[in-house]
Amino acid sequence: MFELSISARRAGRFAALFALALLTSLVAGAAAQAAPPANDDFGNAVMIAGATGSATGTNVDATFEAGESSPLSATGNVWYSWTAPSTGFVAFRTTNPDPANQTWDTVLAAQTGSDVTALTTVTKNDDYLGGRLDSRIVFSATAGTTYYISVGAFPDPVPATQGEFGLEWGDPDFYDEDVPVIQLGIKTSLRHGFRLTFATGDNTGNIVGGDWVTTECKVDGGPFEPCASPLVVSGLTGGKHTWTIRATDKAGNVGSLSGTARAKGSSQTTG
């Protein structure tokens, strides 16, 4: 009877200690998991500076503070503050430090204001180029203005989309990977020539404007020469001819479009 009582007490004490250890472990684990990043709140935004630069961070366990809303994220943001050193266009982008993590998916926004409950969104982006999970924004910055850059995670599925990230900023052309798109308009046959209209589009160029994209054209086996829409070609023999339009942006990305056009008139003469 005495031996049984000792064994029972030992078993009971072991069970109690095991339960306490398990509870402590669960509580500690939950507390560690739930601890948000240091720049989880708008007021604790990490200051970044310079015309170009980079930083690292994480949005794991990021939360929304009272009154905070987000242009894209449904999981909470982490914050950075950047004051523009000069007036001009700037690009920000996120990078994935662990390419093996295929569920990583950021959302990125630039906002202005001094109160998290009343911010103005300058621009935002989820997936750069539509099929990638990194994010990229381009906007016109004003010297001396402070912009708040928020990095969140796409809300499906969370928390798998959260993780560590790189944040980089600099000139738009440094981060531009958009290939200019050429859209053909109206094609008209002329006597010993042809006329065609076209338009070019570029995601960065559409924001920056100006001469971000330049175009060159060539006919048949001739060289590329600067051109603009409408392209009017003359001095051709009657019949079918080939043409190519090449668009190049300031980042060096090149898009092209080729086709054929028919010139009216004799196939033996050029006019």
C-alpha positions in Angstrom: 0.0 0.0 0.0 2.8 2.4 0.9 4.7 1.7 -2.3 1.6 2.2 -4.4 0.9 5.6 -2.7 4.5 6.8 -3.4 4.2 5.7 -7.1 0.8 7.4 -7.4 2.2 10.6 -5.9 5.2 10.6 -8.2 3.0 9.9 -11.2 0.7 12.8 -10.2 3.6 15.2 -9.7 5.1 14.2 -13.1 1.8 14.8 -14.8 1.4 18.2 -13.2 5.0 19.2 -14.1 4.5 18.0 -17.7 1.3 19.9 -18.0 2.9 23.1 -16.6 5.9 22.7 -18.9 3.6 22.2 -21.9 1.5 25.2 -21.0 4.5 27.4 -20.5 5.9 26.3 -23.8 2.7 27.0 -25.6 2.3 30.4 -24.0 5.9 31.4 -24.7 5.6 30.1 -28.3 2.4 32.0 -28.9 3.9 35.2 -27.3 7.0 34.9 -29.5 5.0 34.3 -32.6 2.6 37.1 -32.0 5.3 39.7 -31.3 5.0 42.2 -34.2 8.0 43.8 -36.0 9.5 47.0 -34.4 8.1 49.2 -37.2 4.6 47.6 -37.1 3.1 51.0 -36.0 3.1 54.1 -38.2 4.7 56.1 -35.4 7.6 53.7 -35.3 8.4 53.9 -39.0 12.0 53.2 -39.8 13.7 56.2 -41.3 15.5 55.6 -44.6 17.3 58.2 -46.6 19.1 59.0 -49.9 18.3 59.1 -53.5 19.2 55.4 -53.7 19.4 52.8 -51.0 18.3 49.5 -49.6 16.9 48.1 -46.4 15.8 44.7 -45.0 12.7 43.9 -43.0 10.0 41.5 -42.2 6.2 41.7 -42.1 5.7 38.4 -40.1 3.0 39.0 -37.5 2.4 42.6 -38.7 -0.8 44.0 -37.4 -3.2 46.9 -38.0 -3.2 49.6 -35.3 -6.3 51.5 -34.4 -7.6 53.6 -37.3 -5.1 52.1 -39.7 -6.3 51.1 -43.2 -4.3 49.8 -46.1 -4.6 50.3 -49.9 -3.8 46.6 -50.4 -2.9 44.5 -47.4 -5.4 42.8 -45.2 -2.7 41.5 -42.8 -1.1 44.6 -41.4 1.9 46.7 -42.6 5.3 47.6 -41.5 6.4 51.2 -42.1 9.3 53.2 -43.5 9.6 57.0 -43.8 11.6 58.6 -46.6 12.1 62.3 -47.3 12.8 63.1 -50.9 16.2 64.8 -51.3 15.2 66.3 -54.6 12.2 66.6 -56.9 11.9 63.9 -59.5 10.7 60.4 -60.1 11.7 57.6 -57.8 11.1 53.8 -57.8 10.7 51.5 -54.8 10.6 47.8 -55.0 10.6 44.7 -52.7 12.8 41.7 -53.3 12.5 38.1 -52.0 15.7 37.0 -50.1 14.5 33.4 -50.2 13.5 32.4 -53.7 12.7 28.9 -52.5 9.7 30.5 -50.6 7.2 30.3 -53.4 4.3 31.7 -51.3 6.1 35.0 -50.3 3.9 37.8 -51.7 4.3 41.5 -50.9 2.1 44.6 -51.4 3.7 48.0 -51.4 2.4 51.5 -51.1 3.6 55.1 -50.8 1.5 57.5 -48.7 1.7 61.0 -47.3 0.3 62.6 -44.1 1.1 62.7 -40.4 -1.8 60.7 -39.0 -2.3 57.0 -39.7 -6.0 57.5 -39.8 -5.9 60.1 -42.5 -3.1 59.2 -45.0 -3.2 60.0 -48.7 -2.2 57.2 -51.1 0.3 58.3 -53.7 0.6 55.0 -55.5 0.4 51.2 -54.7 1.3 47.9 -56.3 0.8 44.2 -55.6 2.4 42.1 -58.3 5.1 43.7 -60.5 4.5 42.9 -64.2 1.3 41.1 -63.3 2.9 37.6 -62.8 5.6 38.2 -60.2 5.1 38.3 -56.4 7.5 41.2 -55.7 6.1 44.7 -55.8 7.3 48.0 -57.5 6.0 51.5 -57.4 7.1 54.7 -59.3 6.0 58.2 -58.4 6.9 61.8 -58.7 8.5 62.9 -55.4 8.7 66.5 -54.2 11.9 67.7 -52.4 11.4 67.9 -48.7 8.2 65.9 -48.6 8.1 62.8 -46.4 6.6 59.7 -47.9 5.6 56.7 -45.8 6.3 53.4 -47.5 4.3 50.5 -46.2 5.1 46.8 -46.9 2.4 44.2 -46.3 1.5 40.7 -47.4 -1.1 39.6 -49.9 -4.0 38.3 -47.8 -4.3 34.8 -49.4 -3.0 32.6 -47.8 -1.8 34.2 -44.7 0.6 33.8 -42.9 2.3 31.9 -45.7 2.7 35.1 -47.8 4.5 37.0 -45.0 8.2 36.9 -44.6 11.5 38.7 -44.7 12.0 41.1 -47.6 14.4 43.5 -49.2 13.4 47.1 -49.9 15.3 49.1 -52.6 14.8 52.5 -54.0 16.4 54.7 -56.7 16.0 56.0 -60.3 13.0 54.5 -62.2 15.3 53.3 -65.1 17.4 51.2 -62.7 14.4 49.1 -61.7 12.5 49.2 -64.9 12.1 45.7 -66.5 9.0 46.6 -68.6 9.3 45.8 -72.3 7.7 48.6 -74.3 4.5 47.4 -76.1 3.8 48.5 -79.7 0.2 48.6 -80.9 -0.5 48.9 -84.6 -3.2 51.3 -85.7 -4.4 51.9 -89.2 -2.5 50.6 -92.2 -3.1 52.3 -95.6 -1.8 51.5 -99.0 -0.5 54.5 -101.0 0.8 54.8 -104.5 4.3 53.4 -104.4 4.2 53.5 -100.6 2.2 53.0 -97.4 1.1 54.7 -94.3 0.7 53.2 -90.8 -0.1 54.5 -87.4 1.1 53.0 -84.1 1.3 53.7 -80.4 3.8 52.6 -77.8 3.1 51.8 -74.2 5.4 51.2 -71.2 4.4 50.9 -67.6 7.2 53.2 -66.3 7.0 55.5 -69.3 3.3 55.9 -68.8 4.1 57.4 -65.4 7.2 59.3 -66.1 6.2 60.5 -69.6 8.5 62.6 -71.7 10.9 60.8 -74.0 11.1 57.6 -71.9 10.5 55.5 -75.0 12.1 56.2 -78.4 11.1 54.5 -81.7 12.9 53.4 -84.8 11.6 51.9 -88.0 13.0 50.1 -91.0 11.5 49.0 -94.3 12.5 45.8 -96.1 16.2 45.4 -95.7 17.0 49.0 -94.9 18.5 50.3 -91.6 16.6 51.4 -88.5 16.0 55.1 -88.5 14.2 57.3 -85.9 10.5 57.5 -86.6 7.2 58.5 -85.2 3.5 57.8 -85.9 2.3 58.0 -88.5 5.0 56.3 -90.5 4.7 57.3 -94.1 6.9 55.5 -96.7 7.3 56.4 -100.3 9.4 55.5 -103.3 8.6 51.8 -103.2 7.8 49.5 -106.0 4.2 48.2 -106.2 3.6 45.1 -104.1 4.2 43.7 -100.6 6.9 45.2 -98.3 8.0 44.4 -94.8 8.3 46.8 -92.0 9.6 46.7 -88.4 9.0 49.1 -85.5 11.5 49.0 -82.6 10.8 50.7 -79.3 13.5 51.2 -76.6 13.1 52.7 -73.2 15.7 54.5 -71.1 16.4 51.3 -69.1 17.4 49.6 -72.3 14.3 47.3 -72.6 13.4 46.7 -76.2 10.1 45.8 -77.9 9.5 45.3 -81.6 6.7 44.6 -84.0 6.9 43.5 -87.6 4.5 43.1 -90.4 3.8 43.7 -94.1 2.2 46.5 -96.1 1.2 46.7 -99.8 2.2 49.6 -102.0 0.0 50.5 -105.0 1.5 50.9 -108.5 3.8 49.1 -110.8 6.1 46.5 -109.5 8.7 47.6 -112.0 9.0 51.3 -110.9 9.1 53.3 -107.7 7.0 56.2 -108.8 
